[in-house]
Amino acid sequence: MKSITWLGLIIIAVVVSFIGGYYASKIIGSFFPVDEPDIVGVASDTSGMDGIAARLSDSLDVAEGRIVELEQRLTESERYNIDLEQRLIDSEDNTGKLERNNQELERRLISSQNNTAELERLFSRLAEGNEKNIEGFERFELAQQKFSGFLERLQE
């Protein structure tokens, strides 16, 4: 109950203060008149508003220009990112090609090493054969000289 009484008193005090304030302003206004704006004054105030509106319009134009510029930069950035992604894909493809080429070169190197070993064996056999041929040729020359000597003795 007491809380309702206090709440009522507070509401009444607020209403009375508003009413008292209104009449107090009327009484004070009768002793000290306040100039109320006329139509000309309102027009001059709207001209100031036109200046504000013009500045806001200019600011809006600048902001729109900045937005267009940022959109262009974003588009350029997206193109650049797409280009970088394509380069990355190309780089990965080239890496795969290089790995395959390296494997092929390793196979060729092994084959070349095997061929080199085979050639070395053939050259060693050929060298052995040449030595035998030289020995055979020397024997042949010696036999030919002996035969020539035998023929000369026969002719005598």
Z-matrix of the N, CA and C atoms (Angstrom, degrees):
N
C 1 1.429
C 2 1.521 1 112.01
N 3 1.304 2 114.59 1 -44.27
C 4 1.451 3 118.06 2 -177.68
C 5 1.519 4 110.44 3 -64.15
N 6 1.347 5 117.15 4 -34.72
C 7 1.463 6 119.26 5 -178.93
C 8 1.517 7 110.97 6 -67.82
N 9 1.326 8 117.68 7 -34.57
C 10 1.462 9 121.09 8 178.36
C 11 1.522 10 109.33 9 -68.54
N 12 1.306 11 118.33 10 -39.00
C 13 1.454 12 122.62 11 179.02
C 14 1.522 13 110.29 12 -62.87
N 15 1.289 14 116.63 13 -46.19
C 16 1.471 15 120.38 14 179.06
C 17 1.516 16 110.80 15 -63.99
N 18 1.310 17 117.75 16 -39.59
C 19 1.464 18 121.36 17 179.48
C 20 1.525 19 110.13 18 -64.66
N 21 1.298 20 117.21 19 -42.13
C 22 1.462 21 121.32 20 177.70
C 23 1.515 22 111.30 21 -62.38
N 24 1.326 23 116.14 22 -43.68
C 25 1.460 24 120.12 23 179.19
C 26 1.523 25 111.77 24 -62.44
N 27 1.301 26 116.24 25 -38.56
C 28 1.476 27 120.08 26 179.67
C 29 1.520 28 109.81 27 -65.88
N 30 1.326 29 117.57 28 -42.79
C 31 1.473 30 121.47 29 179.75
C 32 1.526 31 109.87 30 -63.64
N 33 1.297 32 117.30 31 -44.06
C 34 1.472 33 121.23 32 179.04
C 35 1.522 34 110.14 33 -62.32
N 36 1.319 35 118.02 34 -41.05
C 37 1.468 36 121.65 35 -179.49
C 38 1.524 37 110.67 36 -64.32
N 39 1.309 38 117.76 37 -39.63
C 40 1.472 39 121.30 38 179.74
C 41 1.521 40 109.89 39 -65.91
N 42 1.325 41 117.76 40 -45.69
C 43 1.472 42 121.61 41 -179.41
C 44 1.521 43 110.11 42 -62.86
N 45 1.313 44 117.66 43 -44.12
C 46 1.464 45 121.91 44 -179.88
C 47 1.520 46 110.27 45 -63.30
N 48 1.331 47 117.47 46 -39.19
C 49 1.466 48 119.64 47 -179.32
C 50 1.525 49 111.15 48 -67.35
N 51 1.334 50 118.32 49 -36.36
C 52 1.466 51 120.34 50 176.78
C 53 1.528 52 110.92 51 -66.07
N 54 1.324 53 115.11 52 -45.40
C 55 1.471 54 119.56 53 179.77
C 56 1.528 55 109.97 54 -63.99
N 57 1.302 56 116.28 55 -44.51
C 58 1.470 57 120.38 56 179.10
C 59 1.521 58 110.94 57 -63.01
N 60 1.290 59 118.00 58 -39.44
C 61 1.466 60 121.54 59 178.45
C 62 1.510 61 111.69 60 -63.91
N 63 1.319 62 116.72 61 -39.57
C 64 1.473 63 120.84 62 -179.98
C 65 1.528 64 110.00 63 -63.39
N 66 1.347 65 116.12 64 -50.21
C 67 1.466 66 119.59 65 -178.62
C 68 1.522 67 111.28 66 -68.96
N 69 1.301 68 117.89 67 -33.31
C 70 1.466 69 120.39 68 177.96
C 71 1.520 70 109.75 69 -64.36
N 72 1.322 71 117.61 70 -39.71
C 73 1.464 72 120.12 71 178.65
C 74 1.523 73 111.22 72 -66.66
N 75 1.347 74 117.05 73 -34.28
C 76 1.463 75 120.51 74 177.24
C 77 1.532 76 110.51 75 -67.09
N 78 1.301 77 116.77 76 -42.84
C 79 1.461 78 121.05 77 -179.15
C 80 1.520 79 109.87 78 -65.94
N 81 1.323 80 116.94 79 -46.60
C 82 1.465 81 120.92 80 179.88
C 83 1.526 82 109.59 81 -64.52
N 84 1.352 83 116.50 82 -38.65
C 85 1.466 84 120.81 83 179.17
C 86 1.515 85 112.61 84 -63.35
N 87 1.364 86 118.07 85 -28.39
C 88 1.462 87 119.86 86 178.67
C 89 1.527 88 110.94 87 -72.86
N 90 1.347 89 118.59 88 -31.26
C 91 1.453 90 121.30 89 177.31
C 92 1.525 91 111.56 90 -82.08
N 93 1.305 92 116.67 91 -37.99
C 94 1.469 93 121.93 92 -178.92
C 95 1.525 94 108.11 93 -123.02
N 96 1.318 95 117.21 94 91.49
C 97 1.466 96 118.71 95 -175.99
C 98 1.540 97 111.66 96 -65.10
N 99 1.318 98 115.20 97 143.34
C 100 1.471 99 122.84 98 -179.75
C 101 1.514 100 107.28 99 -108.63
N 102 1.351 101 117.30 100 130.93
C 103 1.462 102 120.39 101 178.11
C 104 1.517 103 109.14 102 -72.15
N 105 1.290 104 113.63 103 124.39
C 106 1.460 105 117.93 104 176.10
C 107 1.516 106 107.91 105 -93.02
N 108 1.308 107 118.88 106 142.80
C 109 1.471 108 120.60 107 -177.71
C 110 1.514 109 110.70 108 -65.97
N 111 1.329 110 114.19 109 137.01
C 112 1.457 111 118.48 110 175.18
C 113 1.526 112 108.97 111 -97.75
N 114 1.310 113 116.84 112 -175.20
C 115 1.466 114 121.18 113 -175.36
C 116 1.526 115 111.10 114 -65.70
N 117 1.316 116 119.27 115 -37.91
C 118 1.466 117 122.57 116 179.22
C 119 1.518 118 109.81 117 -64.25
N 120 1.307 119 115.92 118 -42.44
C 121 1.461 120 119.22 119 178.46
C 122 1.511 121 111.78 120 -62.94
N 123 1.301 122 115.54 121 -37.54
C 124 1.460 123 119.40 122 178.38
C 125 1.521 124 109.73 123 -66.41
N 126 1.349 125 116.69 124 -38.40
C 127 1.472 126 120.37 125 179.67
C 128 1.516 127 110.43 126 -64.87
N 129 1.335 128 117.06 127 -40.98
C 130 1.458 129 118.72 128 179.36
C 131 1.524 130 110.37 129 -66.57
N 132 1.318 131 116.23 130 -34.26
C 133 1.456 132 118.74 131 176.84
C 134 1.522 133 110.87 132 -66.51
N 135 1.322 134 118.02 133 -36.92
C 136 1.471 135 119.31 134 179.84
C 137 1.514 136 111.14 135 -70.47
N 138 1.350 137 117.69 136 -27.28
C 139 1.466 138 118.11 137 176.31
C 140 1.526 139 109.59 138 -66.16
N 141 1.310 140 116.19 139 -35.96
C 142 1.468 141 118.76 140 173.71
C 143 1.516 142 111.03 141 -64.00
N 144 1.319 143 115.25 142 -36.07
C 145 1.465 144 119.50 143 177.45
C 146 1.521 145 110.53 144 -66.33
N 147 1.350 146 116.16 145 -34.77
C 148 1.466 147 118.90 146 177.37
C 149 1.524 148 110.62 147 -62.52
N 150 1.324 149 116.44 148 -39.93
C 151 1.471 150 120.00 149 177.44
C 152 1.521 151 111.05 150 -63.42
N 153 1.319 152 114.68 151 -42.36
C 154 1.472 153 118.88 152 178.04
C 155 1.521 154 109.69 153 -63.76
N 156 1.345 155 115.65 154 -43.16
C 157 1.469 156 119.24 155 179.45
C 158 1.523 157 110.61 156 -63.21
N 159 1.345 158 116.98 157 -38.19
C 160 1.466 159 120.19 158 178.77
C 161 1.523 160 110.40 159 -64.97
N 162 1.331 161 116.23 160 -43.58
C 163 1.470 162 119.03 161 178.28
C 164 1.523 163 111.14 162 -64.09
N 165 1.334 164 115.79 163 -40.45
C 166 1.466 165 119.01 164 177.24
C 167 1.523 166 110.79 165 -63.80
N 168 1.344 167 116.15 166 -38.90
C 169 1.462 168 120.30 167 178.24
C 170 1.527 169 110.39 168 -63.64
N 171 1.354 170 116.32 169 -43.12
C 172 1.466 171 119.96 170 177.17
C 173 1.525 172 110.69 171 -62.14
N 174 1.319 173 115.71 172 -43.47
C 175 1.469 174 119.60 173 178.60
C 176 1.520 175 110.72 174 -62.34
N 177 1.335 176 115.17 175 -38.83
C 178 1.462 177 119.53 176 178.09
C 179 1.526 178 110.84 177 -64.79
N 180 1.349 179 116.91 178 -40.98
C 181 1.468 180 120.54 179 177.34
C 182 1.524 181 110.85 180 -62.24
N 183 1.326 182 116.17 181 -43.02
C 184 1.470 183 120.31 182 178.22
C 185 1.525 184 110.05 183 -62.43
N 186 1.332 185 115.86 184 -43.38
C 187 1.469 186 119.85 185 -179.93
C 188 1.525 187 110.70 186 -64.09
N 189 1.348 188 116.74 187 -41.01
C 190 1.467 189 119.43 188 178.23
C 191 1.523 190 110.88 189 -64.41
N 192 1.346 191 116.24 190 -40.56
C 193 1.469 192 119.77 191 176.49
C 194 1.512 193 111.29 192 -61.40
N 195 1.313 194 116.06 193 -41.39
C 196 1.475 195 120.64 194 178.82
C 197 1.528 196 110.53 195 -65.20
N 198 1.338 197 116.40 196 -39.23
C 199 1.469 198 120.18 197 178.28
C 200 1.521 199 110.07 198 -63.15
N 201 1.349 200 116.61 199 -43.67
C 202 1.471 201 120.17 200 178.48
C 203 1.527 202 110.10 201 -61.70
N 204 1.334 203 116.39 202 -43.00
C 205 1.462 204 120.62 203 178.94
C 206 1.528 205 111.04 204 -62.11
N 207 1.327 206 116.68 205 -43.26
C 208 1.466 207 120.63 206 179.36
C 209 1.526 208 111.16 207 -66.10
N 210 1.344 209 116.76 208 -37.27
C 211 1.466 210 119.55 209 176.74
C 212 1.518 211 110.61 210 -64.43
N 213 1.350 212 117.22 211 -39.13
C 214 1.464 213 120.33 212 177.26
C 215 1.520 214 110.59 213 -64.27
N 216 1.330 215 116.31 214 -42.98
C 217 1.472 216 119.42 215 177.86
C 218 1.524 217 111.08 216 -62.28
N 219 1.336 218 115.73 217 -40.06
C 220 1.460 219 119.94 218 178.55
C 221 1.523 220 110.12 219 -62.93
N 222 1.339 221 116.40 220 -43.36
C 223 1.463 222 120.44 221 178.67
C 224 1.527 223 110.47 222 -62.35
N 225 1.344 224 116.58 223 -43.70
C 226 1.462 225 120.19 224 177.63
C 227 1.526 226 110.65 225 -62.71
N 228 1.324 227 116.74 226 -41.59
C 229 1.469 228 120.35 227 178.74
C 230 1.523 229 110.75 228 -62.97
N 231 1.337 230 116.17 229 -41.12
C 232 1.467 231 119.15 230 178.41
C 233 1.524 232 110.46 231 -64.14
N 234 1.348 233 117.16 232 -42.32
C 235 1.471 234 119.84 233 177.04
C 236 1.523 235 110.52 234 -61.64
N 237 1.332 236 116.34 235 -43.46
C 238 1.455 237 120.71 236 179.74
C 239 1.526 238 110.42 237 -62.34
N 240 1.347 239 117.07 238 -41.91
C 241 1.464 240 120.67 239 178.25
C 242 1.521 241 111.11 240 -63.92
N 243 1.347 242 116.68 241 -40.80
C 244 1.467 243 119.89 242 177.80
C 245 1.521 244 109.67 243 -63.05
N 246 1.349 245 116.62 244 -41.87
C 247 1.461 246 120.66 245 178.52
C 248 1.526 247 110.68 246 -62.53
N 249 1.335 248 116.54 247 -42.34
C 250 1.469 249 119.96 248 178.61
C 251 1.530 250 111.48 249 -64.76
N 252 1.330 251 116.51 250 -39.87
C 253 1.463 252 119.72 251 177.64
C 254 1.524 253 110.43 252 -62.80
N 255 1.349 254 117.13 253 -41.40
C 256 1.461 255 120.58 254 178.86
C 257 1.523 256 110.47 255 -64.95
N 258 1.338 257 115.93 256 -40.17
C 259 1.472 258 118.99 257 177.70
C 260 1.525 259 110.78 258 -63.66
N 261 1.327 260 116.49 259 -38.49
C 262 1.461 261 120.24 260 178.26
C 263 1.523 262 110.37 261 -63.36
N 264 1.331 263 116.55 262 -43.79
C 265 1.468 264 120.60 263 178.44
C 266 1.524 265 109.79 264 -62.48
N 267 1.352 266 116.54 265 -45.01
C 268 1.460 267 120.38 266 178.54
C 269 1.522 268 110.68 267 -61.89
N 270 1.329 269 116.61 268 -40.35
C 271 1.461 270 121.06 269 179.18
C 272 1.527 271 110.77 270 -63.29
N 273 1.336 272 116.40 271 -42.11
C 274 1.464 273 119.77 272 178.07
C 275 1.528 274 110.56 273 -64.62
N 276 1.351 275 116.83 274 -40.03
C 277 1.463 276 120.32 275 176.78
C 278 1.522 277 110.48 276 -62.70
N 279 1.338 278 116.36 277 -44.06
C 280 1.464 279 120.35 278 179.60
C 281 1.525 280 110.92 279 -65.02
N 282 1.323 281 116.80 280 -35.68
C 283 1.462 282 119.84 281 177.55
C 284 1.527 283 110.01 282 -63.07
N 285 1.327 284 116.73 283 -42.28
C 286 1.468 285 120.70 284 177.23
C 287 1.519 286 111.15 285 -62.49
N 288 1.336 287 116.84 286 -42.93
C 289 1.467 288 120.51 287 178.43
C 290 1.524 289 110.52 288 -62.85
N 291 1.337 290 116.38 289 -42.78
C 292 1.462 291 119.87 290 179.56
C 293 1.529 292 111.10 291 -63.59
N 294 1.321 293 116.96 292 -39.57
C 295 1.463 294 119.69 293 178.26
C 296 1.524 295 110.49 294 -63.53
N 297 1.345 296 116.85 295 -42.44
C 298 1.470 297 119.82 296 177.80
C 299 1.527 298 110.82 297 -64.77
N 300 1.331 299 116.90 298 -40.67
C 301 1.466 300 120.23 299 177.95
C 302 1.524 301 110.85 300 -63.59
N 303 1.338 302 117.05 301 -40.34
C 304 1.465 303 120.55 302 178.21
C 305 1.527 304 110.85 303 -62.74
N 306 1.331 305 116.80 304 -41.59
C 307 1.463 306 119.67 305 178.17
C 308 1.525 307 110.66 306 -63.15
N 309 1.344 308 117.04 307 -42.33
C 310 1.464 309 120.93 308 178.72
C 311 1.523 310 110.40 309 -63.86
N 312 1.331 311 117.19 310 -40.81
C 313 1.465 312 120.45 311 178.22
C 314 1.528 313 111.19 312 -65.57
N 315 1.327 314 117.22 313 -38.19
C 316 1.465 315 119.78 314 176.87
C 317 1.522 316 110.45 315 -63.08
N 318 1.355 317 116.72 316 -42.03
C 319 1.469 318 119.61 317 177.14
C 320 1.521 319 110.97 318 -61.92
N 321 1.322 320 116.30 319 -43.02
C 322 1.470 321 120.05 320 179.43
C 323 1.524 322 111.06 321 -65.16
N 324 1.340 323 116.60 322 -38.27
C 325 1.461 324 120.01 323 178.63
C 326 1.522 325 110.39 324 -63.15
N 327 1.326 326 116.20 325 -45.10
C 328 1.471 327 119.93 326 178.36
C 329 1.517 328 109.71 327 -61.86
N 330 1.329 329 117.23 328 -43.56
C 331 1.465 330 121.18 329 178.41
C 332 1.523 331 110.35 330 -62.76
N 333 1.315 332 116.64 331 -41.52
C 334 1.462 333 121.18 332 178.95
C 335 1.526 334 110.73 333 -64.33
N 336 1.334 335 116.13 334 -40.83
C 337 1.469 336 119.21 335 178.10
C 338 1.525 337 110.14 336 -64.26
N 339 1.339 338 116.41 337 -40.67
C 340 1.467 339 119.46 338 177.10
C 341 1.523 340 110.60 339 -63.83
N 342 1.337 341 117.03 340 -42.48
C 343 1.463 342 120.81 341 178.67
C 344 1.518 343 111.03 342 -64.76
N 345 1.323 344 116.97 343 -37.75
C 346 1.465 345 120.87 344 178.31
C 347 1.524 346 110.01 345 -63.80
N 348 1.316 347 116.88 346 -43.25
C 349 1.470 348 120.16 347 178.44
C 350 1.526 349 110.13 348 -62.89
N 351 1.331 350 117.27 349 -41.09
C 352 1.468 351 121.05 350 178.56
C 353 1.524 352 110.40 351 -64.29
N 354 1.336 353 116.83 352 -42.16
C 355 1.468 354 120.13 353 178.00
C 356 1.523 355 110.88 354 -63.58
N 357 1.319 356 117.02 355 -39.92
C 358 1.467 357 119.85 356 178.19
C 359 1.529 358 110.17 357 -61.83
N 360 1.350 359 116.91 358 -41.22
C 361 1.472 360 119.28 359 177.54
C 362 1.529 361 110.74 360 -64.08
N 363 1.332 362 116.01 361 -41.92
C 364 1.471 363 119.28 362 179.46
C 365 1.522 364 111.26 363 -64.74
N 366 1.337 365 116.43 364 -42.51
C 367 1.465 366 119.19 365 179.08
C 368 1.525 367 111.26 366 -64.42
N 369 1.330 368 116.65 367 -37.73
C 370 1.471 369 118.28 368 178.48
C 371 1.524 370 109.95 369 -66.47
N 372 1.346 371 117.64 370 -39.57
C 373 1.469 372 120.26 371 176.19
C 374 1.524 373 110.66 372 -64.62
N 375 1.339 374 115.22 373 -41.50
C 376 1.462 375 119.48 374 179.64
C 377 1.517 376 110.27 375 -64.05
N 378 1.335 377 116.19 376 -40.20
C 379 1.461 378 119.59 377 178.30
C 380 1.520 379 110.01 378 -63.93
N 381 1.344 380 116.54 379 -41.36
C 382 1.465 381 119.34 380 177.07
C 383 1.524 382 109.93 381 -63.10
N 384 1.334 383 115.40 382 -41.80
C 385 1.468 384 119.71 383 178.59
C 386 1.511 385 111.25 384 -64.54
N 387 1.326 386 117.19 385 -39.21
C 388 1.462 387 120.53 386 178.52
C 389 1.517 388 110.51 387 -64.06
N 390 1.328 389 116.18 388 -41.43
C 391 1.464 390 119.19 389 178.09
C 392 1.526 391 109.84 390 -61.32
N 393 1.327 392 116.32 391 -42.95
C 394 1.466 393 119.81 392 178.88
C 395 1.522 394 110.43 393 -65.64
N 396 1.342 395 116.11 394 -38.73
C 397 1.460 396 119.31 395 178.67
C 398 1.517 397 111.03 396 -65.50
N 399 1.341 398 115.71 397 -40.33
C 400 1.463 399 119.22 398 178.83
C 401 1.521 400 109.64 399 -63.83
N 402 1.332 401 116.30 400 -44.45
C 403 1.466 402 119.43 401 177.67
C 404 1.529 403 110.19 402 -61.17
N 405 1.334 404 115.79 403 -42.28
C 406 1.470 405 119.85 404 178.86
C 407 1.516 406 111.37 405 -65.19
N 408 1.336 407 117.15 406 -39.52
C 409 1.458 408 120.31 407 179.76
C 410 1.523 409 110.28 408 -66.68
N 411 1.343 410 116.05 409 -40.91
C 412 1.464 411 119.21 410 177.41
C 413 1.524 412 110.16 411 -62.37
N 414 1.327 413 117.32 412 -41.04
C 415 1.471 414 120.21 413 176.90
C 416 1.526 415 110.64 414 -64.13
N 417 1.351 416 114.28 415 -40.05
C 418 1.460 417 118.18 416 179.70
C 419 1.526 418 110.33 417 -63.12
N 420 1.352 419 117.34 418 -43.85
C 421 1.460 420 120.10 419 178.42
C 422 1.525 421 110.52 420 -62.68
N 423 1.296 422 115.88 421 -41.72
C 424 1.467 423 120.06 422 178.64
C 425 1.522 424 110.19 423 -63.45
N 426 1.337 425 116.70 424 -43.52
C 427 1.468 426 120.31 425 178.39
C 428 1.513 427 110.00 426 -65.54
N 429 1.326 428 117.09 427 -37.18
C 430 1.462 429 120.27 428 -179.91
C 431 1.525 430 109.81 429 -67.20
N 432 1.319 431 116.69 430 -40.10
C 433 1.461 432 119.58 431 178.07
C 434 1.532 433 110.34 432 -64.31
N 435 1.333 434 115.08 433 -41.20
C 436 1.470 435 118.34 434 178.81
C 437 1.521 436 109.84 435 -64.80
N 438 1.316 437 116.33 436 -40.90
C 439 1.462 438 119.95 437 -179.82
C 440 1.522 439 110.45 438 -67.02
N 441 1.352 440 115.74 439 -39.19
C 442 1.463 441 119.00 440 177.36
C 443 1.519 442 109.42 441 -64.00
N 444 1.302 443 116.96 442 -41.03
C 445 1.471 444 120.97 443 177.81
C 446 1.519 445 110.23 444 -64.51
N 447 1.319 446 118.05 445 -38.47
C 448 1.452 447 122.70 446 178.59
C 449 1.531 448 109.91 447 -65.91
N 450 1.330 449 116.39 448 -41.04
C 451 1.464 450 120.44 449 179.12
C 452 1.520 451 109.81 450 -66.35
N 453 1.277 452 119.61 451 -38.75
C 454 1.455 453 122.58 452 179.20
C 455 1.524 454 109.61 453 -65.47
N 456 1.265 455 117.91 454 -39.41
C 457 1.459 456 120.83 455 179.43
C 458 1.521 457 109.76 456 -69.55
N 459 1.279 458 116.30 457 -34.45
C 460 1.465 459 119.14 458 177.62
C 461 1.519 460 110.21 459 -68.60
N 462 1.229 461 117.61 460 -36.61
C 463 1.450 462 120.78 461 -178.82
C 464 1.512 463 109.63 462 -74.34
N 465 1.180 464 124.21 463 -21.57
C 466 1.453 465 126.54 464 -179.96
C 467 1.463 466 106.34 465 -82.67
